[in-house]
Amino acid sequence: MKRRAWLTLGGVVVGGAGVVTYAVASPSGDPGAGGRAKRPVQVYDLALKGATVGKRELPRTDTEQFSLVGVSWAGAVKRLDGTAQVRTRDMEGGAWSAWRDLEVNIDPPEDPQAGMRGASEPLWVGPSDGVQVQVVHEDGTTGALPKGLEVNLVDPGVVTEAETKATEPAAFVAAETGPAATPTDGTTVTPTDDPTTTSPTPTETTATATPTPTPTPTPTPTPTGSASPSTSPSTSPEPSATTPTAPPSTVPEPPVTSRAGWGADESLSPDPSEYNADVKAVFVHHTDGANDYSCADSASIVRGIYAYHTQVNGWNDIGYNFLVDKCGTVFEGRKGGIDLPVLGAHTYGWNRESAGIAVLGEYTSTGASDPALTAVARVAAWKLGQYGADPAGTVQLTAGATQKNYFGTSYTAGTKYTFNRISGHRDGYNTQCPGNSLYAQLPTIRTWAAGPVRGLKVTSLTGAGLSGSTYYTKGAVTVRWSATTPSSLIKSFQVLVDGKTAATTSGTATSANTTLPLGSHTVAVRAVHQSGRTVTTAALNVVAETTAPTFTTTPKLSLRTGTVNTAAVPVTLGWKATDNAALSSVKLLAPTTATYGPTTTSSARTAKSGTATTWSMRAYDYAGNYRTSSPAYSPVILQETSAVKSGSWTTRSSTSYLGGKSYSSGSKGASLTWTFTGRSASWVASRASSSGQVYVYVDGVKVSTVDVKSSTTLYRQAIWTKTWSSSAKHTVKIVVVGTSGRPTITTDGLVYIK
């Protein structure tokens, strides 16, 4: 593989820090893009200098616009044993970022070619116009750094129609193009890496630029794997330049944004694609960089990585087979056909039996979003499904290089090792990628990709009521459910009644309707994963019945003790309801509203006297069947003047008495007798500390001795009550006992219910 730079040189841009050379990539499928004010992709290379052993740097330097940055050096397989840090200036606000580390421990190429360079992972920083860089050897003072160190800036430009519409006009004016500048002394400007050189250290206003080479295109096919050559012979399957036939997959193909869709300039990767025999495993990566990018910028990020891989690393294409953003959009990576086993350049030593999926962003301390995980799971399941592989399973892969991975596991080229079908980059190579947090999410990706559906449960059964462990319905029910597996990985849901499918919905549905015949049934929900694997919820016991409850005791009023007013006579509302299956509740509908449990049979209320009032109650069962009963009752106040008197009684007047008057007597044997037709009665009196006692006779029979004494004075008190099972004619007679020291009784009348 040779470093390819199929770019039109765009001339020389003079920034605040000096001369910067750059290359311009115009999408090959749209030669008129610049004329329509689309900004082409540009790559800038700035040399790092330093007079101190073990350190190279670039001071704060004004630049043209860029959004992605990395550091590279001469020698594709050379390591940078140290740290590389960058700071960038926000183009809009002008603020400088904090120092950010670049990941320099990345996969070298398997088959290094002339023109390839070692490089850090590119870092997406968003629109910027200034940069500062420092590279320091790991011990800070001694040890050689690679030669040819430079910072590489990528402006992904604006090349797609969608981006053109979404970008302000001033932001995508076409860059001026022209012939490349040539130094006046006829020499090429190159970075100085010899620590004994006396060249001045760059300052805030001076920067040396390295021209981007533009070799003559050579259409010779070259290997595209990204792993350094091993000292041991490899027995990995060799890639093929012959285009294979795409096998069908066991799961649906997810939507993928094509290379044309994200604006790939195909002239940057002129070599023909190479293919593996199959895809045995998928390696998950992250691309590094900020996670607060807008998903509207995702195509630009992919385009920037593509330019970096081809113009900085010198590869002949982007390394990943697929890229996924945090919103779940999938982008086609390396060309050759998304449904084919394209040889990628993503995981050192393991590219020839796998595919690589990279999530845009950095996931060391923050996990990837659910949409991103879903997208990775869908792509992985689809690719592995083309070759009958279980995403939750393991596989033997043949090492293409002798090395150790992140966990210290040693691999020997040509030897087989066991991997999860969906593995992390660090499983195969000594790198932190895909970050601790995303690596911890790989089990979730495997579970979602493989099935069955996880977290399936019925959340409610509308149209039915639950009593104990049984639901009751009149027949029509709505079953609702939820699952933790994303709906895009679910083929369908089925509602099962007595084990048979009663309703089928799409994988995005969360409910379904069905009608049950009368009788006892079981209801469950089955989820069908896109893999065909199924899972079923525990069955619910459901009884369909249409028999309404009954009032075994019709709602009735009876008088109770308490203070009597003409508008509020104290009464007790009593009832009893039953159901053949399960009584749910009883509701009072009029003259006011209330709801009672199935075991409640009475309620203290008040009623207006002299008026017939309807007491409407409705009994419900858990199935929703109900019955209503609405009897009417009228409390009647009989004043003391309506009684037949015997003995001596005195009339008293006060607004505290019913009707403003009452009778009082302290004569032993004095009596009052009321006659009425009704089913309940209460005697009303005034009470005080000096009040005496009375005998109560009902229908000529003495039934009670009532002491009216009270420590506080109370008026209009229903102090004695009696209720019969039905309405009939009755007499109530009170007789003064003549209690020693407190013989007086003051009576305010009698209340009865008819």
N, C-alpha and C positions, 0 to 999 in steps of 0.2 A: 504494500500500500504506500502510495506517495502522498505527500502533502499536496492537496489540490486547492488552487485559488483561482477558480474560473470567474474572476471578477473584472470589471472594467475599472481601471484606475481612475479615481476621482480627483486627482490632483493633490494639492497641498493646502491644508487649512492652517491658518496662523491663529493660535489661541493665546491666552494671556501668558502662557509659559514658554512659548516658542513654536517651533515647526512640528507639526504632527502629520504623518502620512496616514492615509486610510484607503480602504478599498470599498467599492460600492457594488452591491449585488442587486441587480434588477431582475425581478421574476421573469424567467425565460418565457413563460406563457403569456406575458403581457408586456411587450417591448415598449408600449406607449405609456407605461405607468407614470414615468417622470413627467411627461408632457401633460398628464392630467393631475398634476400636483400631488402625486403620491410620493412619500419620502422613501427612498430605497434603503435596504439594509446596509449598514456601514460598520467596518471593523477598524479600530484604531490600536496601534501598538506603540507604547511609550517605554523607552529603555529605563531600567533601574541602575543607578550608579552608587558607588561608595568607595571611600578611601580606607575604610576600616575592614579588617579581616572579619569575615563571618557576618557582614551586614550589607544589605543593599536597600536603597530607598528612593522614593520620589517625593519631594516636598509638595505642599498644597499647590495644585496646578489647575489652571482654568482649561477646560476642554470644550469640544463640541458636545452636543447632546448624546448621552448613552443611557442604557438602562441595565446592562449586565456587565459584570467585571470579573476578571480572573487574572492569575499570574502564570506565566509559562517560562520555559527555559530550554536551552539546547539539549538534545539527547532524550529520545522518547522513553528510554528505559531507566534514565537516571532518576534517583530519588532526591527530593528536597528534604534533608534532615533538619528541620527547624519549623519555624512558624512564618506564615504570611498573613499580614493584616492590611485591611484597606479602610479608608474613610471616604465618604462621598458627600458631595454637596447637592442638596435638593434643588432641582431646577426651578421649582415654583416659589418656594419660600426662602431659599438661599441659606438654609441652616445646614451645618455639617453634622453628619451622623457620628455616633460613637464608633470606636474601632471595632471591626468585625473580623473574625478569623475566617480564613479560607481553608477548606478541606484539601490538604495537599497529598494525603495518603490515598491516592486513587489508583484504579487499575491501569497498569501499563499495557501497551499493545502486545498481542501475541506474536505478531510478525512485523517488527519495526521496519520502516522504510525510510529512505532519505527524505528529509523535509518534515518528518514528524517531530513533534516537540512534546516534552513532558509538560504537564499543566495541572493546575488545581481544578477543583470543581468550580464551575462558574457560579457567581452569586448575583441573583436578581436584586437590584436596588431601586428600581423605578427611575423615572426620568431625572437625570442628574447632569451637571455641567462642571463638575470639579472632582478631583481625586487626589488622595494622598496614600502612599504605600510604604510599608516597611517589611523587609524580609530578614529574619535573623536566624543564624545557625542555632541548633538546639542547645549548645552550651553557652551561647551568647558572645563568645570571644574568638574561639578557634574553630578550625574545620572549614573545609572548602564548601562554598555554595556552587550550585550548577552555573555554568556560563550562560551568557545570553539571556539573563533574567529581564523580563519586561512585564509590564501590566497591559492587559488586553481589554479594551473597551468595546462593547457591542451596542450599537443602536439598531434595534430590530426594525425600525422604520414603520411606515404605514403602507401596506401593500394590498390588503383585501378591501373589497367594496364595503363590507360592514364596518371596518375600521375607518375608512374614508368618511363614511356618514357619521360615525360616532366621535370624530376628532374635530376640534376647532380648526378653521382654515389656517390660522397662523402657525399651528403646530405641525403641519405637514407640507409646507412649501418645499418643492423639490430642491435637493442640494445641487449647487452648481458643480458641473463636472468639467474636466479638462485634462490635458496631458499631465503625467506625473512630473513633479519638479525634479531637477537634476542639480546636485551641488555644483557650484561654480568652479571648484577646483578639480572637477572630474572624478572625485573619489566618492565612495559610498560611506555614509555615516553609520557606524556600528557601535554597540555598547562596549565599554571597557570593563573587563572583569578581572584583570590582573591587579592584585592589591598593591603592586609596586608602581603602578602607573601614577604619573603626577598630574593627570587631568583634573580640573577643578570639580568639586562636588556640586551637583545640581542645586540651584537656589530656587526661591519662590518664583522667579521670573524666567528660569531657563530649564528646558527639557529637551533631551535628545530623543529623536524618533527613529524607530527601525522601520524601513519600508517593508510593506507586505510583498513577498515575491510573487510573481505571476508566471510560473513555468508554462512552457508550451504543452497544451493538452496531449496526453497520451492515453488512448482508449484501451490500453492493456488491462485486463482484469487483474485485480489484486485482492488478497485475503482481507476481510473486513472484521475479523475477530479482534477483541480488545483484551489481550492478555500477553504478558511478555514470554519470550521463548524459554522453554524449560531445558535444563541440562540433561533431562531424561527423555528418552523417546516417548512420544505420545501415541497411544492407541485409540484416541478419541475418533469418532466417525469424522471423515473428512467432508467438508461442505462441497456442494455441487453447484455448478453454474447452470445446470439444466433446470428449467422451470418445472417443478412437479405439479401434479394434479391436486387440487385442494380437496381433502376428504371432508365429508359432511360431519357436523358435530352433533353430539347428543343433546345439546342445549341451544337455544336461540342465539343468534349473533347480536351483540349489543350495538347500538348506534355509535359510529366512529366518525369523527371529523377527518376528512381526507387531507393529504398533504396539500392539495390545491386549496382546500378549505382554510388552512392556516397560513397559506402564502409561501409554500416552499419554493425556492428557486432551484429547479432541478439541474441547472448547469453546475451547481456546486457539488453534485455527486454523479459524475458522468460514468463511473464504472458500473458494469452490470451487477445485478443482485446475485448473491450466492445463497444457497439453501441447505439446510440441514435435512437429515432423513425424516425427522419428526420433532415433536415438542414433548419431552418427557417431564419437564418441570418448568415452573415460572419463578423468576427471581424478582422480588419487590424492592424498589429503590425510592429514595427521595432525591430531589434535585438540588437541595440547599437553597438558601435565600429566605427573604421575608415571607410570612404567611398572610400578611394583610393586603396582598395584591387583590385587585378587582378581577373577577372572572372575565370581564370584558377585555382584560389584558392577557389572558391565557395564551391566545394565539401568538402574541408578540413574544411572550416568554419562550414558547416552543421554538419560534423562529430564531430567537437569540441563542438558544442552546444549540440549534442546528448550525448557525454561523460559527459559534465557538468551536464545536466539534470539528467542523470542516476547515475553518480558516486559522484556528489557533492550534488545536491538537494535530491538525493535518490528516484527519481521517477522511474517508471518502463518503461519509454520511453521518447522520445523527446516530448515536450509539444504541438508544433504546428502541425496542419494537413498538411500544405504546407509551403515551404519557397521559396522565389524568390530573385534572385540576380539582380544587376543593369543592367545586359545585357539581362534580361528577361527570364533566364532559371528558370524553375519551378522544385523544388525538392519535392519528396514525404517525408512527415514528419512522424507523428505517423503511425505505421503499422496498418494493418487491411483492407486495400483496399481503393484506392483513390476514387473509385466510390461508397463507402459505407459511411453511417453517423457515422464515427468513433468518439467516445467520446475523446475529446482532453483535454489538460490542459493548457489553454492559457488566459482565461478571467474569473476571479473570479466571481462566481455566475451565469454565463451564458453559461457554457460549454455544458450543456445538451440539448441545442436546436440550437447549432451553430457550425461553423467550424472556425479555425483560420489560417490566412495567414500572415506570417512574411516576411518583406523585409529586406534583409541583409544590415546593415549599420545604421547610425544615422541621423535622419531627423528633427532635431529641427530647424536649421536655413537654411538648404539646402533641396530643394525638391528632391523627388525621380526622377529617369530618366524616360523618356517616355517608354522605353522597360520594365522597372519594373512595371510602372502603367498599361501598356497593359497586362502584364502577370497576375497581380492581377485581372484586370477586366475580363480576359478570365476564370480564375479559378472560380472566384465568380459567373460569369454568368452560368458557367457549373454546379456548385454545386447547386445553387438556381434553375436552370432550371430543375434539377431532381425532384423537388417538386413543379413545376409550380409557382415559386415565381418571381415577378418582381424585378430585382436588383435596380430599382429606387424607389421602393415602401417602405412602412413601415410595421411593424409587431408587434404584442403583444408577448412579451417574459415574462416568469414567473421567477421571481427572485429566485435564489437558496440560497441567503444569504442576511442578513440585513446589509447595508453599504451605503456609499455615493460615488458618482463618482468624477471625476476630477473637474467638474463644480459645485459641491456641491449639486447635486440632490440626494435626499434620496430614498433608495430602501428598501422595507420590504420583507423578505423571504415569498414566496408563493403568492405574489401579481403580477399582470400583469402590464407591462409598455411598452410604445411604443418606438420602435427603428427603425432606418433606416435599411433596409435589409443589406446594407453594412455600417457598423459602425466602429468607431475607438475604440481601446482598452480603451481609456480614457472615452468613453461614458458609459462603464459598470463598470469601476474600477477607483479608485483615483490614477492615474499614468499619467505621461507626454506622455507615449507611445500612438501613434506612432510618436511623435514629432510634433511641431506646423506646420512645412512645409508640411509634408506628410498628416497631418490631413486636412489641407487646400486643398489638392488635392483629397480628397475623393469624392467631387461632380463630378470631372472629371472622376474618376473611375466608379461611378454610371452611369454617362451619357454614357460612352463608353460601359459598360457592358449591359445596358438596351436597347440602341438604341433609336430612329433611328440614322442613321449616321449624325454626326454633321459637319458643315462647308462645306457642299457640294456646289460646284459652278463650272460652266463651265469656264475654263481659256482661251480657244481659240477655234476657228473654222477654222482650216487650210483648204485651198481650197476655201475659201469664203472671200469676202471683205465686210467691214462694211461701210455703208453709212447711217448716221443718226441712226435710231434704227433698220435698216433692213440689213441683210446679203444677198449677191448675190453670186451665185455659178453656175458653168456649170453643176454641178450634184454630183460629187464625193467630199466628205468632210471627214475630220478627226476631231472628237470631242474630246477635251481634258478637263479633269476636275481634281479637287483636293478635299480633305476632311480632316478634322482634326481628325476624328475617325481613329485609326490605321487599316490598311488593314486586319490584322489578325482577326478582329472582323466583317469584312464585307463579306457577302456571295457572292454578285455579283453586277454588274452595268448593267443598261439597257439604251440604246439610244432609245428614243421615237421620232417617226416622226408622227406628227398629232395625238399624243396620243397613238400610237400603237408601240409595240416593234419592232425595226428594227435591233438591234444588242444587244447581251448579252456577257458580259465578266466576268472574275473572279474578286474577291474582291481586288486583288492586282493590277489590271490594272488601268491605268490612261488615256487611250484613246481607241477609236474604230473608225472604218471606216464604212461609209454607203454612198449610192448613192441615191440622190433625183430625182424623176421624175420632168419634167418641170412643173413649176407653183409655187404657193405660199404655204409655209408650216410652221409648227412650229416644232422646235427641242428642246428636253429637255433630261436631264439625271436623271435616277432614281437609287437610291442606296438601296440595300436590305441588311439590317443588319442581322447578324447571328440569331437574335431573330425572324426574319421575318418581322420586322417593316420596312416600306419604307419611303423615303422622295424623293421629286422630285424638281429639280431646276426650276426656272422661265423659261418659254418657250421663245426661240429665234425665231424671224421672219426671215425666209430664203426664198429667191426667187431663183429658178433654171431657168436659161434662157441661150440660146446659140446664140443670135443675136449679131453680132459684131457691134461696133460703125461705124459711117460714117463720112467722111470729107465733110461737106457741103461747105467748102472753102478749096480747095486744097492748100497745102503749096506753098506760092509764095514769091519771093524776090522783094523788092522795094528799090531804092536808098534812102539814108538819108544823112543829113548834117554831116560833120566831115572831118577829115584829110584823104586824099586819098594817098595810095601807090599802086604800081602795085601788091603787094602781099596781100594787105588789103584794099579793097574798102568797105567803110561803107554801110551796107545794113540793111534792116529790114525784118526778116522772119515772115510772117503772115499766119494764118490758122484759121479754125474753125471746131471743131468736136462735134458731138452729139451722144447720145445713146438712145435706146428705153426705157432703165430702168434707169441706173445711170452711167454717165461717171466718170471714176476714175482719169485718167491722160493722158497726151500726152507726148511722149518721142521723142527727137531728137536722131536719131541713127547715122547719117552721115551728113556732113563730121566730125562732132564732136558729143559729147553726152551731153544731158541735159534732165531734167525732169520738166514738167510744170503741174500745177494744172488744174482742168477741166474748169475753167473759164478764164484762160490765153489764149490769141489769138495772141500774137506777141512777138518778142524777137529781140533786137538789136544784130547784128552779123557783121562779116566782111567776104569778099569773095575775092578770088584771081582773078585778071583780066586776060582775054585772055584764060581762061580755063573753059570748061564746068564742073560744079560740081553738083553732085547728092545730093539733100537735102531730106533725108529719114526720115519720121516721122511715129510714130505708136500711135494710139489712143486705150486706154484700158478702159473697163468698170469694175465695181467692181466684176463681176463674173469671170473675167479673159479672156473674149473674146476680140479680138483686130483686128484692120485693119491697114494696112500700105499703105502709099502713098510716092512715091519717084520721084518727078520731078527733072529735071536738069536745071540749069541756068548758064549763062556765062556773067559776067560784061565785057564790052569792053570800053577801053579808046580811045577816038578820040582826037589826038593832035590838037593844034591850027592850025597847018599847013594844016590840012584836011578841014578846014572851008573855005567858000567863003568869001573873004575880000571885004570890001567897006570902002573907006576913008584911012587915014594914020595910019599905024601900025609899030611899031619898034620891032625888035627881040632882046630879052635879053637872056643871057646865065648864068646859075648857076646850081650847083648840087642840089639846093633846088627845082628846077622846075621839073615837070614830063618830062622825056626825056632829061633833061638838058637845055631846052629852053622854052621861053614863048613870047607872044605878049603883047605890051604895047601901049596905045594910050590915048591922052588927047584931041583928036579932036572931037568936038561935032558932032554927027551923024555918026561917024565911026562905022562899024558893022562887025560882024562875023556870018555866018550862017552854021549850021551843019544839014545834012540830014541823017537819020538812020531808021532802022526798029527794033522796040523794044517795051517794055511795061513800061519802067521807064527810066528817064534821070536826070542827075544832072550837073550843070555848076560848073566848078572848077576854082578858081581864087586865087591870092595872096592878102593879106589884110594888110593895114598899116593905120597910122593916116592921111596920105595924100590921101588915096584912095577915088575915087569919086563914082558915081552912074551909073547904066545901066538900060535900059528898056529891058524887056524880052518879046519876041513874040513867041508864039507857033502856028505853022501851020498858020502864017500870022496874028494872033490875039494877041494884046498886053495883057499880063496876069499879069505883075508885074513890079514894080520898086524896084530894089535891091540896097541898100546902102552897099558898100564894106568896108567902113571905120571901123578901129579897133584901139583901143588904143595900142595894141601890134602888131608886125609884125608876120604874119602867112602865111605859104606857103601851097599850094595844098589843099585849102579848098573848099569842096563841099558846096556852100553857098545857092544854089537854087535847088530844086528838084521837079519833077512831075512824077506821076505814072498813067497809064491808066489801064482799066479793062482787056485789052487784048493787044497782040502784034500787032503793025501796023506801017506803014511808017509815020514819023513825021519830022518836021523841027523845030529847035530851033534857034532863032536869038537874039543876044544881040546888043544893040545900046548904044554908049557912050552918056551920058546926058550932059557932060561938066559942071559939078557942079562947081559953083564959088569958087575959091580958092583951089580946090582940084579936078581938072577935070580928072586925070589920072586913067586909068583902066589897070590892068595887068591880062591877062587871061591865064589859063594853060590847057584849053581844055574842053571836054565834055565827060561824062561817060554815057553809056546806058546799059540796060540789054536786051539780046536777048534770 
